[in-house]
Amino acid sequence: MRDLIAIYAELKPWIIFLIFIWLCLKLVALARKRKGVALAFGIFAQMFLPDPKAQQTIEAIVQRKEEVKKQQDENGELKNDETKN
């Protein structure tokens, strides 16, 4: 019995890895068929996984907003007769 537990302990990381690969393949197949399960899992994962470029994205948005503010007159209208979107 101890031998089986030892073998299971040795194989456990590989079993988890193979299950993960199988799950990924299933999700790719579902995504190709445009099933909602794959989309829902993707949105769920995106909510909880950190964005590695979050700081760069925030800085880019702030910079764009500053550029738009520079282009605006005191009345809130864009210069050069451009209209707001």
PyMOL commands that place a pseudoatom at each C-alpha (Angstrom):
pseudoatom trace, name=CA, resn=MET, resi=1, chain=A, elem=C, hetatm=0, pos=[0.000, 0.000, 0.000]
pseudoatom trace, name=CA, resn=ARG, resi=2, chain=A, elem=C, hetatm=0, pos=[2.868, 2.335, 0.792]
pseudoatom trace, name=CA, resn=ASP, resi=3, chain=A, elem=C, hetatm=0, pos=[4.314, 1.681, -2.633]
pseudoatom trace, name=CA, resn=LEU, resi=4, chain=A, elem=C, hetatm=0, pos=[1.071, 2.774, -4.317]
pseudoatom trace, name=CA, resn=ILE, resi=5, chain=A, elem=C, hetatm=0, pos=[0.983, 5.966, -2.269]
pseudoatom trace, name=CA, resn=ALA, resi=6, chain=A, elem=C, hetatm=0, pos=[4.600, 6.671, -3.191]
pseudoatom trace, name=CA, resn=ILE, resi=7, chain=A, elem=C, hetatm=0, pos=[3.902, 6.079, -6.883]
pseudoatom trace, name=CA, resn=TYR, resi=8, chain=A, elem=C, hetatm=0, pos=[0.826, 8.314, -6.716]
pseudoatom trace, name=CA, resn=ALA, resi=9, chain=A, elem=C, hetatm=0, pos=[2.873, 11.046, -5.016]
pseudoatom trace, name=CA, resn=GLU, resi=10, chain=A, elem=C, hetatm=0, pos=[5.454, 10.830, -7.813]
pseudoatom trace, name=CA, resn=LEU, resi=11, chain=A, elem=C, hetatm=0, pos=[2.848, 10.914, -10.577]
pseudoatom trace, name=CA, resn=LYS, resi=12, chain=A, elem=C, hetatm=0, pos=[0.548, 13.553, -9.069]
pseudoatom trace, name=CA, resn=PRO, resi=13, chain=A, elem=C, hetatm=0, pos=[2.246, 16.594, -10.710]
pseudoatom trace, name=CA, resn=TRP, resi=14, chain=A, elem=C, hetatm=0, pos=[2.182, 14.872, -14.101]
pseudoatom trace, name=CA, resn=ILE, resi=15, chain=A, elem=C, hetatm=0, pos=[-1.465, 13.906, -13.719]
pseudoatom trace, name=CA, resn=ILE, resi=16, chain=A, elem=C, hetatm=0, pos=[-2.364, 17.510, -12.881]
pseudoatom trace, name=CA, resn=PHE, resi=17, chain=A, elem=C, hetatm=0, pos=[-0.313, 18.719, -15.855]
pseudoatom trace, name=CA, resn=LEU, resi=18, chain=A, elem=C, hetatm=0, pos=[-2.048, 16.321, -18.240]
pseudoatom trace, name=CA, resn=ILE, resi=19, chain=A, elem=C, hetatm=0, pos=[-5.472, 17.343, -16.919]
pseudoatom trace, name=CA, resn=PHE, resi=20, chain=A, elem=C, hetatm=0, pos=[-4.531, 20.986, -17.496]
pseudoatom trace, name=CA, resn=ILE, resi=21, chain=A, elem=C, hetatm=0, pos=[-3.478, 20.231, -21.093]
pseudoatom trace, name=CA, resn=TRP, resi=22, chain=A, elem=C, hetatm=0, pos=[-6.729, 18.335, -21.700]
pseudoatom trace, name=CA, resn=LEU, resi=23, chain=A, elem=C, hetatm=0, pos=[-8.730, 21.259, -20.288]
pseudoatom trace, name=CA, resn=CYS, resi=24, chain=A, elem=C, hetatm=0, pos=[-6.905, 23.698, -22.556]
pseudoatom trace, name=CA, resn=LEU, resi=25, chain=A, elem=C, hetatm=0, pos=[-7.537, 21.562, -25.617]
pseudoatom trace, name=CA, resn=LYS, resi=26, chain=A, elem=C, hetatm=0, pos=[-11.240, 21.293, -24.739]
pseudoatom trace, name=CA, resn=LEU, resi=27, chain=A, elem=C, hetatm=0, pos=[-11.505, 25.069, -24.291]
pseudoatom trace, name=CA, resn=VAL, resi=28, chain=A, elem=C, hetatm=0, pos=[-9.794, 25.694, -27.631]
pseudoatom trace, name=CA, resn=ALA, resi=29, chain=A, elem=C, hetatm=0, pos=[-12.210, 23.296, -29.337]
pseudoatom trace, name=CA, resn=LEU, resi=30, chain=A, elem=C, hetatm=0, pos=[-15.167, 25.036, -27.701]
pseudoatom trace, name=CA, resn=ALA, resi=31, chain=A, elem=C, hetatm=0, pos=[-13.818, 28.462, -28.651]
pseudoatom trace, name=CA, resn=ARG, resi=32, chain=A, elem=C, hetatm=0, pos=[-13.493, 27.403, -32.286]
pseudoatom trace, name=CA, resn=LYS, resi=33, chain=A, elem=C, hetatm=0, pos=[-17.153, 26.362, -32.224]
pseudoatom trace, name=CA, resn=ARG, resi=34, chain=A, elem=C, hetatm=0, pos=[-17.960, 29.740, -30.620]
pseudoatom trace, name=CA, resn=LYS, resi=35, chain=A, elem=C, hetatm=0, pos=[-19.551, 28.215, -27.535]
pseudoatom trace, name=CA, resn=GLY, resi=36, chain=A, elem=C, hetatm=0, pos=[-20.440, 30.406, -24.605]
pseudoatom trace, name=CA, resn=VAL, resi=37, chain=A, elem=C, hetatm=0, pos=[-18.607, 28.210, -22.121]
pseudoatom trace, name=CA, resn=ALA, resi=38, chain=A, elem=C, hetatm=0, pos=[-15.220, 29.165, -23.551]
pseudoatom trace, name=CA, resn=LEU, resi=39, chain=A, elem=C, hetatm=0, pos=[-16.142, 32.846, -23.577]
pseudoatom trace, name=CA, resn=ALA, resi=40, chain=A, elem=C, hetatm=0, pos=[-17.426, 32.710, -20.010]
pseudoatom trace, name=CA, resn=PHE, resi=41, chain=A, elem=C, hetatm=0, pos=[-14.275, 30.927, -18.815]
pseudoatom trace, name=CA, resn=GLY, resi=42, chain=A, elem=C, hetatm=0, pos=[-12.117, 33.506, -20.599]
pseudoatom trace, name=CA, resn=ILE, resi=43, chain=A, elem=C, hetatm=0, pos=[-13.961, 36.408, -19.005]
pseudoatom trace, name=CA, resn=PHE, resi=44, chain=A, elem=C, hetatm=0, pos=[-13.811, 34.708, -15.606]
pseudoatom trace, name=CA, resn=ALA, resi=45, chain=A, elem=C, hetatm=0, pos=[-10.069, 34.115, -15.938]
pseudoatom trace, name=CA, resn=GLN, resi=46, chain=A, elem=C, hetatm=0, pos=[-9.484, 37.699, -17.109]
pseudoatom trace, name=CA, resn=MET, resi=47, chain=A, elem=C, hetatm=0, pos=[-11.239, 39.030, -14.005]
pseudoatom trace, name=CA, resn=PHE, resi=48, chain=A, elem=C, hetatm=0, pos=[-8.955, 37.195, -11.603]
pseudoatom trace, name=CA, resn=LEU, resi=49, chain=A, elem=C, hetatm=0, pos=[-5.624, 37.098, -13.420]
pseudoatom trace, name=CA, resn=PRO, resi=50, chain=A, elem=C, hetatm=0, pos=[-3.512, 40.251, -13.080]
pseudoatom trace, name=CA, resn=ASP, resi=51, chain=A, elem=C, hetatm=0, pos=[-2.754, 42.401, -16.095]
pseudoatom trace, name=CA, resn=PRO, resi=52, chain=A, elem=C, hetatm=0, pos=[1.045, 42.582, -16.428]
pseudoatom trace, name=CA, resn=LYS, resi=53, chain=A, elem=C, hetatm=0, pos=[0.882, 45.857, -18.361]
pseudoatom trace, name=CA, resn=ALA, resi=54, chain=A, elem=C, hetatm=0, pos=[-1.738, 47.585, -16.219]
pseudoatom trace, name=CA, resn=GLN, resi=55, chain=A, elem=C, hetatm=0, pos=[0.521, 50.488, -15.248]
pseudoatom trace, name=CA, resn=GLN, resi=56, chain=A, elem=C, hetatm=0, pos=[1.523, 51.120, -18.879]
pseudoatom trace, name=CA, resn=THR, resi=57, chain=A, elem=C, hetatm=0, pos=[-2.129, 51.059, -19.938]
pseudoatom trace, name=CA, resn=ILE, resi=58, chain=A, elem=C, hetatm=0, pos=[-3.116, 53.555, -17.252]
pseudoatom trace, name=CA, resn=GLU, resi=59, chain=A, elem=C, hetatm=0, pos=[-0.267, 55.899, -18.229]
pseudoatom trace, name=CA, resn=ALA, resi=60, chain=A, elem=C, hetatm=0, pos=[-1.263, 55.726, -21.909]
pseudoatom trace, name=CA, resn=ILE, resi=61, chain=A, elem=C, hetatm=0, pos=[-4.895, 56.580, -21.098]
pseudoatom trace, name=CA, resn=VAL, resi=62, chain=A, elem=C, hetatm=0, pos=[-3.854, 59.509, -18.903]
pseudoatom trace, name=CA, resn=GLN, resi=63, chain=A, elem=C, hetatm=0, pos=[-1.582, 60.804, -21.659]
pseudoatom trace, name=CA, resn=ARG, resi=64, chain=A, elem=C, hetatm=0, pos=[-4.384, 60.613, -24.253]
pseudoatom trace, name=CA, resn=LYS, resi=65, chain=A, elem=C, hetatm=0, pos=[-6.762, 62.458, -21.940]
pseudoatom trace, name=CA, resn=GLU, resi=66, chain=A, elem=C, hetatm=0, pos=[-4.178, 65.215, -21.429]
pseudoatom trace, name=CA, resn=GLU, resi=67, chain=A, elem=C, hetatm=0, pos=[-3.765, 65.559, -25.198]
pseudoatom trace, name=CA, resn=VAL, resi=68, chain=A, elem=C, hetatm=0, pos=[-7.523, 65.917, -25.642]
pseudoatom trace, name=CA, resn=LYS, resi=69, chain=A, elem=C, hetatm=0, pos=[-7.702, 68.528, -22.878]
pseudoatom trace, name=CA, resn=LYS, resi=70, chain=A, elem=C, hetatm=0, pos=[-4.945, 70.531, -24.569]
pseudoatom trace, name=CA, resn=GLN, resi=71, chain=A, elem=C, hetatm=0, pos=[-6.939, 70.544, -27.809]
pseudoatom trace, name=CA, resn=GLN, resi=72, chain=A, elem=C, hetatm=0, pos=[-10.080, 71.871, -26.165]
pseudoatom trace, name=CA, resn=ASP, resi=73, chain=A, elem=C, hetatm=0, pos=[-10.971, 75.550, -25.901]
pseudoatom trace, name=CA, resn=GLU, resi=74, chain=A, elem=C, hetatm=0, pos=[-12.307, 77.150, -22.770]
pseudoatom trace, name=CA, resn=ASN, resi=75, chain=A, elem=C, hetatm=0, pos=[-15.842, 76.436, -24.069]
pseudoatom trace, name=CA, resn=GLY, resi=76, chain=A, elem=C, hetatm=0, pos=[-15.220, 72.716, -24.176]
pseudoatom trace, name=CA, resn=GLU, resi=77, chain=A, elem=C, hetatm=0, pos=[-15.189, 72.576, -27.962]
pseudoatom trace, name=CA, resn=LEU, resi=78, chain=A, elem=C, hetatm=0, pos=[-12.329, 71.057, -29.909]
pseudoatom trace, name=CA, resn=LYS, resi=79, chain=A, elem=C, hetatm=0, pos=[-10.064, 73.375, -31.897]
pseudoatom trace, name=CA, resn=ASN, resi=80, chain=A, elem=C, hetatm=0, pos=[-10.072, 73.289, -35.702]
pseudoatom trace, name=CA, resn=ASP, resi=81, chain=A, elem=C, hetatm=0, pos=[-13.878, 72.767, -35.741]
pseudoatom trace, name=CA, resn=GLU, resi=82, chain=A, elem=C, hetatm=0, pos=[-13.577, 69.090, -34.841]
pseudoatom trace, name=CA, resn=THR, resi=83, chain=A, elem=C, hetatm=0, pos=[-16.584, 67.510, -33.177]
pseudoatom trace, name=CA, resn=LYS, resi=84, chain=A, elem=C, hetatm=0, pos=[-16.576, 65.328, -30.104]
pseudoatom trace, name=CA, resn=ASN, resi=85, chain=A, elem=C, hetatm=0, pos=[-17.396, 61.644, -30.375]
for i in range(1, 85): cmd.bond("trace and resi %d" % i, "trace and resi %d" % (i + 1))
show_as sticks, trace
zoom trace
